[in-house]
Amino acid sequence: MNKKSLLVVALALAVGQASAVLAAEAEEDLLLSFGEEEFLSIATGQKQLIAKAPAVASVITAEDIRALGANTLEEVLATVPGVHVSLSSTYLSPIYSVRGIHTDKNPQVLMLVNGVPITQLHFGDRGGRSSFPVRDIARVEVIRGPGSAVYGADALAGVINVITKTAEQIDGTELGARAASFDTTEGWLLNGTQWGELKVAFSVQALDTDGDDSRRVGADAQTVFDQAVAPFFPATSLAPGALETRSKEAVDTRIDLQYEKLQFRAWNARADEVGVGPGIALALDPSGGASYDNYLFDLGYNDADLLPDSVVELHASYMDVDVQTKQRLFPAGTVLPIGPDGNINLSQFALMQFTDGYRGNPEFYEQHARFEGIVTYNGFAGHSLRVAAGYTTQEESAEERKNYGPSVLDLESRSCHAFLCFVDGTLTDVSNTPYVFIEDQDRDVWYASLQDQWQIANDWNLTAGVRYDDYSDFGTTVNPRVALVWDASTDLTTKLLYGRSFRAPSFAELFAINNPVALGNPGLDPETANTYELALDYRASFDLRFGFNVFYYDVEDLISFASTAGGAQVARNVGQQQGHGFEFETEWKPLDSLRVVANYAWQNAEDKELDEDAARAPEQQAYLRAHWTLAHNWSVTGEFKWIADRNREPFDPRDAIDDYTIANLNLEKQNLFEHLDVGLRVRNLFDENASEPSPYEAVPAGSLMPDDFPLEERSLHLTARLRF
């Protein structure tokens, strides 16, 4: 049978199936034809061909990750059209900017690990970790666009699902090691085995790096205060200086147990010390750092025999988050304007010198418990009904020691001389008092959702769904979706999509108090977005595919911290952003030994409140990768990523943000002595001087940190893995 005939048969099997048995047989045949990489599950909660899924989506497999030589999830996501990986001002943690929706904490993108959200309450993001290891990732599924009709909160701009390897996928033992630039070392162990009916997968990945000390900035927030008090006091800024990008003793451990219809997963991620990047207050802090110790437990039950024509899924998960910090917001000897409440105040103040720095050691602890039940019913001809309901309870508590703020500074009792008072480095424990940075908070969420995938005809499928969420702190939200998928021919699939999505306010945005940087507002509403998409998927042959989509979205009630007359910033629903654009992608295999992947994305987003282009996200980006398999088990992969046309924030007087092109190269030799693979990866091959924008603040330099955040210089990575 030729390839064209096989494609026709495979697509015919994919449609018109009314029973669960026939659907399973069709899926098995499709897997034989297309391979696992052509499927995804996060679009509807059920596995289906990407081309027919009611979403604009991408899948990156373990084979893709290996061909890239990627060491972090961020390197993987940078290959997805319309997704740009940038840097947050908090610890330089990664921002996944999707279609121009770009904020500093990046809570608008929902990340799942094996279908379980890992969103943290405090900032609404994924935590301050600098990277996500990849050695035990089986595949990464990405939706660009709304996902709240299935997944609820935070799936406003996109959804990322990281799926880890099972015992069958590991199939034995793998030992690996990496030595790289910046005094970086990594080691890992994967094991997959089966004991009777019990399948066991285990992995441990450990990383230690000093970070790239060439990533330097010329001035920081302390420079601004130094200039304000000169020439009466000496400068104390540590700039020019390096951003702190170290990550010490970071360990990621997972276990996956499968027994018949039950699956249990446990994950622990911890690090002894993570550098604070540009500093929490954008003042360099080489000695500051954070440690984290996070756990996630997930128990799932999947039964296709319990009810007629149905699949029943039950899930329970528990996540524990423990974050501790030690940091100097401003360096030793700093002279700052301090208001009556002990915080920085630019309108009503006394000058105070902090001889050991303006110090704060906040800690927060979170507990998340989730329970969910899903029934997928295939008993109605042409319909697949998915009914889901769940409950989540979340809590956050905090501890803090500091030498500033309410109850800590008594202006009359501090030693003063003339017009200057002095504060030493003695820290006061304000935990369990009204003076902590956030008081204990909790949140309960109930939800119910309904989805119908209706096979209207052999060539037409309509997916309609809605989800209702009830939050104990800000109320209810309803998010519908509609998707019409038409197989215009055996080669061409078209999709017309609409979805409404939302992002829940974080606890820091709602409840932060006694904070010199940002204060919460309990009256916040959730951010909401309406998104419209038209997508085409054209399979010219088994060796050539094209994808194209256009989109429009309207985001309302964006939350940002607006300055007050006293200099403090308070969270408010003040933003509205509209965006439109298109994404083009292609995969081509001109030879059995050569695979080429390319994409281009263009977007234009506008801040409707200010009638200005939205800031910091690239309006244009392009990606090209070629993977060539050579003789004798050698392979080489080259990739280029081009980022262009990033706008400054309105009224920012700094020069335009420079475009950049990053090139990477990976060379690998497999099956050396049958069981050993070795690789050499060069990141930023041509040592491009690239950077990501730092935030704008209304100071004479245009920012508390005028220089943008530099990216890593050229780096070398030597990798070896032993399989047995």
ChimeraX attribute file (.defattr): number of C-alpha atoms within 10 A of each C-alpha:
attribute: neighborCount
match mode: 1-to-1
recipient: residues
	/A:1	5
	/A:2	6
	/A:3	12
	/A:4	13
	/A:5	9
	/A:6	14
	/A:7	18
	/A:8	13
	/A:9	16
	/A:10	20
	/A:11	18
	/A:12	16
	/A:13	17
	/A:14	20
	/A:15	19
	/A:16	20
	/A:17	21
	/A:18	17
	/A:19	18
	/A:20	19
	/A:21	11
	/A:22	14
	/A:23	17
	/A:24	13
	/A:25	14
	/A:26	19
	/A:27	18
	/A:28	14
	/A:29	17
	/A:30	24
	/A:31	16
	/A:32	10
	/A:33	17
	/A:34	14
	/A:35	11
	/A:36	14
	/A:37	19
	/A:38	17
	/A:39	22
	/A:40	25
	/A:41	15
	/A:42	23
	/A:43	23
	/A:44	21
	/A:45	15
	/A:46	13
	/A:47	13
	/A:48	19
	/A:49	19
	/A:50	19
	/A:51	25
	/A:52	21
	/A:53	23
	/A:54	27
	/A:55	28
	/A:56	28
	/A:57	21
	/A:58	22
	/A:59	19
	/A:60	20
	/A:61	19
	/A:62	20
	/A:63	12
	/A:64	16
	/A:65	21
	/A:66	16
	/A:67	21
	/A:68	25
	/A:69	26
	/A:70	20
	/A:71	20
	/A:72	15
	/A:73	18
	/A:74	20
	/A:75	17
	/A:76	19
	/A:77	20
	/A:78	16
	/A:79	24
	/A:80	25
	/A:81	24
	/A:82	27
	/A:83	23
	/A:84	24
	/A:85	20
	/A:86	25
	/A:87	26
	/A:88	23
	/A:89	22
	/A:90	19
	/A:91	24
	/A:92	22
	/A:93	24
	/A:94	26
	/A:95	24
	/A:96	30
	/A:97	24
	/A:98	26
	/A:99	31
	/A:100	29
	/A:101	24
	/A:102	22
	/A:103	21
	/A:104	21
	/A:105	20
	/A:106	24
	/A:107	26
	/A:108	29
	/A:109	30
	/A:110	30
	/A:111	22
	/A:112	20
	/A:113	17
	/A:114	14
	/A:115	17
	/A:116	20
	/A:117	22
	/A:118	19
	/A:119	21
	/A:120	23
	/A:121	26
	/A:122	22
	/A:123	17
	/A:124	24
	/A:125	23
	/A:126	22
	/A:127	21
	/A:128	22
	/A:129	21
	/A:130	19
	/A:131	15
	/A:132	14
	/A:133	19
	/A:134	22
	/A:135	24
	/A:136	25
	/A:137	19
	/A:138	19
	/A:139	22
	/A:140	25
	/A:141	22
	/A:142	25
	/A:143	24
	/A:144	22
	/A:145	30
	/A:146	34
	/A:147	29
	/A:148	29
	/A:149	29
	/A:150	26
	/A:151	24
	/A:152	24
	/A:153	27
	/A:154	29
	/A:155	28
	/A:156	31
	/A:157	31
	/A:158	26
	/A:159	27
	/A:160	24
	/A:161	22
	/A:162	22
	/A:163	18
	/A:164	23
	/A:165	24
	/A:166	22
	/A:167	22
	/A:168	14
	/A:169	16
	/A:170	21
	/A:171	18
	/A:172	15
	/A:173	17
	/A:174	19
	/A:175	17
	/A:176	19
	/A:177	18
	/A:178	19
	/A:179	17
	/A:180	17
	/A:181	18
	/A:182	19
	/A:183	12
	/A:184	19
	/A:185	19
	/A:186	20
	/A:187	19
	/A:188	21
	/A:189	19
	/A:190	24
	/A:191	24
	/A:192	21
	/A:193	18
	/A:194	16
	/A:195	8
	/A:196	7
	/A:197	9
	/A:198	14
	/A:199	18
	/A:200	22
	/A:201	26
	/A:202	23
	/A:203	23
	/A:204	20
	/A:205	21
	/A:206	20
	/A:207	19
	/A:208	20
	/A:209	20
	/A:210	17
	/A:211	22
	/A:212	22
	/A:213	15
	/A:214	14
	/A:215	19
	/A:216	19
	/A:217	20
	/A:218	14
	/A:219	22
	/A:220	25
	/A:221	23
	/A:222	26
	/A:223	19
	/A:224	19
	/A:225	19
	/A:226	19
	/A:227	13
	/A:228	13
	/A:229	16
	/A:230	10
	/A:231	9
	/A:232	9
	/A:233	14
	/A:234	13
	/A:235	18
	/A:236	17
	/A:237	23
	/A:238	20
	/A:239	19
	/A:240	13
	/A:241	19
	/A:242	21
	/A:243	27
	/A:244	26
	/A:245	25
	/A:246	24
	/A:247	24
	/A:248	20
	/A:249	18
	/A:250	23
	/A:251	20
	/A:252	20
	/A:253	19
	/A:254	20
	/A:255	22
	/A:256	21
	/A:257	18
	/A:258	20
	/A:259	15
	/A:260	11
	/A:261	11
	/A:262	15
	/A:263	17
	/A:264	18
	/A:265	20
	/A:266	18
	/A:267	19
	/A:268	17
	/A:269	20
	/A:270	21
	/A:271	21
	/A:272	16
	/A:273	20
	/A:274	26
	/A:275	27
	/A:276	32
	/A:277	29
	/A:278	28
	/A:279	25
	/A:280	19
	/A:281	21
	/A:282	22
	/A:283	26
	/A:284	30
	/A:285	26
	/A:286	21
	/A:287	12
	/A:288	21
	/A:289	25
	/A:290	22
	/A:291	22
	/A:292	22
	/A:293	18
	/A:294	20
	/A:295	17
	/A:296	22
	/A:297	18
	/A:298	21
	/A:299	18
	/A:300	17
	/A:301	17
	/A:302	17
	/A:303	15
	/A:304	16
	/A:305	10
	/A:306	10
	/A:307	12
	/A:308	11
	/A:309	17
	/A:310	20
	/A:311	18
	/A:312	19
	/A:313	17
	/A:314	17
	/A:315	20
	/A:316	19
	/A:317	20
	/A:318	19
	/A:319	23
	/A:320	18
	/A:321	21
	/A:322	17
	/A:323	19
	/A:324	19
	/A:325	19
	/A:326	20
	/A:327	24
	/A:328	24
	/A:329	23
	/A:330	28
	/A:331	23
	/A:332	19
	/A:333	21
	/A:334	22
	/A:335	28
	/A:336	23
	/A:337	18
	/A:338	23
	/A:339	19
	/A:340	15
	/A:341	17
	/A:342	22
	/A:343	22
	/A:344	24
	/A:345	19
	/A:346	15
	/A:347	12
	/A:348	12
	/A:349	17
	/A:350	19
	/A:351	17
	/A:352	24
	/A:353	22
	/A:354	22
	/A:355	15
	/A:356	17
	/A:357	21
	/A:358	23
	/A:359	23
	/A:360	21
	/A:361	20
	/A:362	21
	/A:363	21
	/A:364	20
	/A:365	21
	/A:366	21
	/A:367	20
	/A:368	23
	/A:369	18
	/A:370	18
	/A:371	16
	/A:372	18
	/A:373	17
	/A:374	20
	/A:375	20
	/A:376	23
	/A:377	21
	/A:378	22
	/A:379	15
	/A:380	12
	/A:381	12
	/A:382	20
	/A:383	21
	/A:384	23
	/A:385	21
	/A:386	23
	/A:387	17
	/A:388	20
	/A:389	17
	/A:390	18
	/A:391	17
	/A:392	18
	/A:393	16
	/A:394	19
	/A:395	17
	/A:396	20
	/A:397	18
	/A:398	21
	/A:399	20
	/A:400	23
	/A:401	20
	/A:402	22
	/A:403	24
	/A:404	26
	/A:405	23
	/A:406	17
	/A:407	15
	/A:408	19
	/A:409	19
	/A:410	13
	/A:411	18
	/A:412	8
	/A:413	8
	/A:414	13
	/A:415	12
	/A:416	15
	/A:417	8
	/A:418	5
	/A:419	8
	/A:420	12
	/A:421	19
	/A:422	16
	/A:423	21
	/A:424	17
	/A:425	15
	/A:426	13
	/A:427	15
	/A:428	15
	/A:429	16
	/A:430	21
	/A:431	18
	/A:432	14
	/A:433	13
	/A:434	13
	/A:435	18
	/A:436	24
	/A:437	25
	/A:438	29
	/A:439	18
	/A:440	16
	/A:441	16
	/A:442	16
	/A:443	16
	/A:444	15
	/A:445	17
	/A:446	17
	/A:447	20
	/A:448	21
	/A:449	22
	/A:450	20
	/A:451	23
	/A:452	20
	/A:453	21
	/A:454	19
	/A:455	20
	/A:456	13
	/A:457	12
	/A:458	14
	/A:459	16
	/A:460	18
	/A:461	24
	/A:462	20
	/A:463	21
	/A:464	20
	/A:465	21
	/A:466	19
	/A:467	24
	/A:468	19
	/A:469	22
	/A:470	16
	/A:471	15
	/A:472	13
	/A:473	19
	/A:474	16
	/A:475	11
	/A:476	14
	/A:477	18
	/A:478	18
	/A:479	24
	/A:480	21
	/A:481	23
	/A:482	20
	/A:483	22
	/A:484	22
	/A:485	24
	/A:486	19
	/A:487	20
	/A:488	13
	/A:489	12
	/A:490	17
	/A:491	16
	/A:492	17
	/A:493	20
	/A:494	23
	/A:495	24
	/A:496	18
	/A:497	23
	/A:498	22
	/A:499	25
	/A:500	26
	/A:501	32
	/A:502	27
	/A:503	25
	/A:504	25
	/A:505	30
	/A:506	21
	/A:507	25
	/A:508	21
	/A:509	25
	/A:510	23
	/A:511	20
	/A:512	22
	/A:513	20
	/A:514	19
	/A:515	21
	/A:516	18
	/A:517	18
	/A:518	20
	/A:519	23
	/A:520	23
	/A:521	20
	/A:522	16
	/A:523	14
	/A:524	20
	/A:525	20
	/A:526	21
	/A:527	22
	/A:528	23
	/A:529	25
	/A:530	21
	/A:531	22
	/A:532	19
	/A:533	21
	/A:534	20
	/A:535	22
	/A:536	22
	/A:537	22
	/A:538	19
	/A:539	20
	/A:540	14
	/A:541	13
	/A:542	15
	/A:543	14
	/A:544	15
	/A:545	18
	/A:546	17
	/A:547	20
	/A:548	19
	/A:549	19
	/A:550	18
	/A:551	20
	/A:552	20
	/A:553	24
	/A:554	18
	/A:555	23
	/A:556	20
	/A:557	19
	/A:558	20
	/A:559	23
	/A:560	17
	/A:561	18
	/A:562	15
	/A:563	16
	/A:564	9
	/A:565	9
	/A:566	13
	/A:567	17
	/A:568	18
	/A:569	18
	/A:570	21
	/A:571	23
	/A:572	21
	/A:573	19
	/A:574	13
	/A:575	16
	/A:576	21
	/A:577	23
	/A:578	21
	/A:579	20
	/A:580	19
	/A:581	20
	/A:582	20
	/A:583	22
	/A:584	19
	/A:585	20
	/A:586	18
	/A:587	19
	/A:588	18
	/A:589	17
	/A:590	11
	/A:591	11
	/A:592	9
	/A:593	12
	/A:594	16
	/A:595	18
	/A:596	19
	/A:597	17
	/A:598	21
	/A:599	22
	/A:600	20
	/A:601	23
	/A:602	21
	/A:603	21
	/A:604	18
	/A:605	23
	/A:606	18
	/A:607	18
	/A:608	16
	/A:609	10
	/A:610	12
	/A:611	11
	/A:612	14
	/A:613	20
	/A:614	26
	/A:615	22
	/A:616	23
	/A:617	29
	/A:618	29
	/A:619	22
	/A:620	21
	/A:621	24
	/A:622	22
	/A:623	22
	/A:624	18
	/A:625	21
	/A:626	20
	/A:627	21
	/A:628	19
	/A:629	17
	/A:630	13
	/A:631	9
	/A:632	10
	/A:633	12
	/A:634	17
	/A:635	19
	/A:636	21
	/A:637	22
	/A:638	20
	/A:639	21
	/A:640	18
	/A:641	20
	/A:642	16
	/A:643	19
	/A:644	17
	/A:645	18
	/A:646	21
	/A:647	19
	/A:648	21
	/A:649	19
	/A:650	14
	/A:651	10
	/A:652	18
	/A:653	15
	/A:654	15
	/A:655	8
	/A:656	12
	/A:657	18
	/A:658	16
	/A:659	17
	/A:660	16
	/A:661	18
	/A:662	19
	/A:663	20
	/A:664	21
	/A:665	20
	/A:666	23
	/A:667	20
	/A:668	23
	/A:669	18
	/A:670	17
	/A:671	15
	/A:672	13
	/A:673	8
	/A:674	10
	/A:675	12
	/A:676	17
	/A:677	19
	/A:678	19
	/A:679	21
	/A:680	20
	/A:681	24
	/A:682	21
	/A:683	22
	/A:684	21
	/A:685	18
	/A:686	13
	/A:687	15
	/A:688	15
	/A:689	17
	/A:690	19
	/A:691	19
	/A:692	21
	/A:693	24
	/A:694	22
	/A:695	23
	/A:696	19
	/A:697	17
	/A:698	12
	/A:699	14
	/A:700	12
	/A:701	17
	/A:702	18
	/A:703	22
	/A:704	23
	/A:705	28
	/A:706	21
	/A:707	20
	/A:708	18
	/A:709	24
	/A:710	20
	/A:711	18
	/A:712	20
	/A:713	19
	/A:714	18
	/A:715	16
	/A:716	18
	/A:717	19
	/A:718	19
	/A:719	21
	/A:720	18
	/A:721	19
	/A:722	18
	/A:723	17
	/A:724	11
